[in-house]
Amino acid sequence: MTDKSALVLGGAGFIGSHLAAALCKTNFKVTIIDGLLAHTGGDKCNLDALGLDNAELVFERVERIHDLTEIVESSDFIFDLMALTSHQFGFENLAIDADLNLMPHIALIMAMKEASYRGHVVYFGSRGQYGAVSDSPFDEASPLHPLDPQGIHKTAAERLFEVYSRRVGFSCDSLRITNCYGPRQKIKGDEVGLVAQFIRDLLLGREVQIFGSGERTKDLLFVDDLVHTILQLVETARGGFQPLNVGGRPVSISDLLEILQEKCKKGSYSVKPFPDDLLQSDTGDAIMCTQLLEGIIGSNLRCSDLSESLGITVIDIRNRLELGH
Ligand SMILES: NC(=O)c1ccc[n+]([C@@H]2O[C@H](COP(=O)([O-])OP(=O)(O)OC[C@H]3O[C@@H](n4cnc5c(N)ncnc54)[C@H](O)[C@@H]3O)[C@@H](O)[C@H]2O)c1
């Protein structure tokens, strides 16, 4: 139980809506800012029926909010989930990628500087910041060699949080998160998350295409487990800047598809050679070491049953397809 205040930027998106709901349940006073931007998972429907009655909702791009400094000043915790998560779209639209994956964080950092902010920030980075890594598992000291605009802009934003945390005096955890899945993940458009795309295509009776080989491993994290870990993390009052790997469970793509086919009862899959453009930005199979984060929260990362959590995700996507969302 707490009477602290939390600002959730990108709170109408996939992960943000789960986090905001969990913070409300834990009695945080929550303010959500979300621009509901095109090409993102931002959608007011994500906030329906989540028990967010006590949350304040601001549907505007963060860069356009005139009293952002005051909002920041009154927030004990700031969760920055603002992003454009489409990798290939970023290659084709480099300026838009910078506009969504770098500029909003600069606007936030400037407001924190203006407010002389001394609270705690959780920045949502990604595993993609590392690029292709040969060692597995690899820890936070591994070099960052992002292979796409999103990874480059997210890394630049992370570095700005690091530098300004020292200059301004706020503390910051930068979460380098693996592939996440669960209810409310974006299913519209060509480029959606791996698990959501597989489920959507199977439910629509399409043939899912796997590139390379079904033996390739993906590190998968259920959104409830991610939120659980974040709530544990904010309980640990620490100063300074800390990058933290947030991994999940390694699963081969063929095992994943076998479970999903059984749950969806539709669709098929085939294995195709990797297209050149995708191969150049493929980050490979290496798994993140999560010992640092586990040491801080004092337990192993929660890892829900794979079949059960995928089943929950299938039901959500089936419902949304039926409703035409
Ligand atoms: N989903 C995953 O598998 C995954 C994996 C690793 C890291 N992450 C990171 O977690 C965070 C959340 O991801 P998600 O999957 O929930 O994405 P999402 O697209 O569902 O949510 C992002 C939200 O940010 C909002 N937004 C973007 N720019 C904004 C701005 N300038 N002002 C206000 N709102 C803005 C969008 O409208 C959207 O609602 C992102 O930083 C993402 O890179 C996600």
The ligand as a Tripos MOL2 file, in Angstrom:
@<TRIPOS>MOLECULE
LIG
   44    48     1     0     0
SMALL
NO_CHARGES

@<TRIPOS>ATOM
      1 N1          6.4120   -5.0230  -26.4650 N.am      1 LIG1
      2 C1          7.6090   -5.5590  -26.3690 C.2       1 LIG1
      3 O1          7.8140   -6.7380  -26.6870 O.2       1 LIG1
      4 C2          8.7690   -4.7330  -25.8580 C.ar      1 LIG1
      5 C3         10.0310   -5.3400  -25.7480 C.ar      1 LIG1
      6 C4         11.1130   -4.5860  -25.2900 C.ar      1 LIG1
      7 C5         10.9300   -3.2520  -24.9410 C.ar      1 LIG1
      8 N2          9.6910   -2.6880  -25.0640 N.ar      1 LIG1
      9 C6          9.5530   -1.2600  -24.7310 C.3       1 LIG1
     10 O2          8.4800   -1.0770  -23.8110 O.3       1 LIG1
     11 C7          7.8350    0.1800  -24.0800 C.3       1 LIG1
     12 C8          6.3450   -0.0490  -24.3020 C.3       1 LIG1
     13 O3          6.1730   -0.9260  -25.4140 O.3       1 LIG1
     14 P1          4.7270   -1.3610  -25.9220 P.3       1 LIG1
     15 O4          4.8810   -2.6660  -26.6180 O.co2     1 LIG1
     16 O5          3.7620   -1.2060  -24.8180 O.co2     1 LIG1
     17 O6          4.4630   -0.2530  -27.0480 O.3       1 LIG1
     18 P2          3.1040    0.4490  -27.4770 P.3       1 LIG1
     19 O7          3.2850    0.9210  -28.8890 O.co2     1 LIG1
     20 O8          1.9420   -0.4330  -27.1970 O.co2     1 LIG1
     21 O9          3.0360    1.7040  -26.4780 O.3       1 LIG1
     22 C9          3.8080    2.8710  -26.6730 C.3       1 LIG1
     23 C10         2.8930    4.0380  -26.3130 C.3       1 LIG1
     24 O10         3.6520    5.2490  -26.3000 O.3       1 LIG1
     25 C11         2.8080    6.2860  -26.7870 C.3       1 LIG1
     26 N3          3.6620    7.3790  -27.2450 N.ar      1 LIG1
     27 C12         4.6890    7.3060  -28.1400 C.ar      1 LIG1
     28 N4          5.2560    8.5070  -28.2960 N.ar      1 LIG1
     29 C13         4.5860    9.3640  -27.4760 C.ar      1 LIG1
     30 C14         4.7170   10.7550  -27.1920 C.ar      1 LIG1
     31 N5          5.6240   11.5230  -27.8150 N.pl3     1 LIG1
     32 N6          3.8690   11.3160  -26.2890 N.ar      1 LIG1
     33 C15         2.9110   10.5580  -25.6710 C.ar      1 LIG1
     34 N7          2.7380    9.2310  -25.9190 N.ar      1 LIG1
     35 C16         3.5730    8.6450  -26.8110 C.ar      1 LIG1
     36 C17         2.0040    5.6280  -27.8950 C.3       1 LIG1
     37 O11         0.8340    6.3400  -28.2330 O.3       1 LIG1
     38 C18         1.7400    4.2440  -27.2970 C.3       1 LIG1
     39 O12         0.5160    4.2150  -26.5910 O.3       1 LIG1
     40 C19         8.5450    0.7660  -25.2920 C.3       1 LIG1
     41 O13         9.5660    1.6350  -24.8530 O.3       1 LIG1
     42 C20         9.1680   -0.4430  -25.9600 C.3       1 LIG1
     43 O14        10.3070   -0.1350  -26.7440 O.3       1 LIG1
     44 C21         8.6080   -3.3860  -25.5210 C.ar      1 LIG1
@<TRIPOS>BOND
     1     1     2 1
     2     2     3 2
     3     2     4 1
     4     4     5 ar
     5     4    44 ar
     6     5     6 ar
     7     6     7 ar
     8     7     8 ar
     9     8     9 1
    10     8    44 ar
    11     9    10 1
    12     9    42 1
    13    10    11 1
    14    11    12 1
    15    11    40 1
    16    12    13 1
    17    13    14 1
    18    14    15 2
    19    14    16 1
    20    14    17 1
    21    17    18 1
    22    18    19 2
    23    18    20 1
    24    18    21 1
    25    21    22 1
    26    22    23 1
    27    23    24 1
    28    23    38 1
    29    24    25 1
    30    25    26 1
    31    25    36 1
    32    26    27 ar
    33    26    35 ar
    34    27    28 ar
    35    28    29 ar
    36    29    30 ar
    37    29    35 ar
    38    30    31 1
    39    30    32 ar
    40    32    33 ar
    41    33    34 ar
    42    34    35 ar
    43    36    37 1
    44    36    38 1
    45    38    39 1
    46    40    41 1
    47    40    42 1
    48    42    43 1
@<TRIPOS>SUBSTRUCTURE
     1 LIG1         1 GROUP 0 **** ****
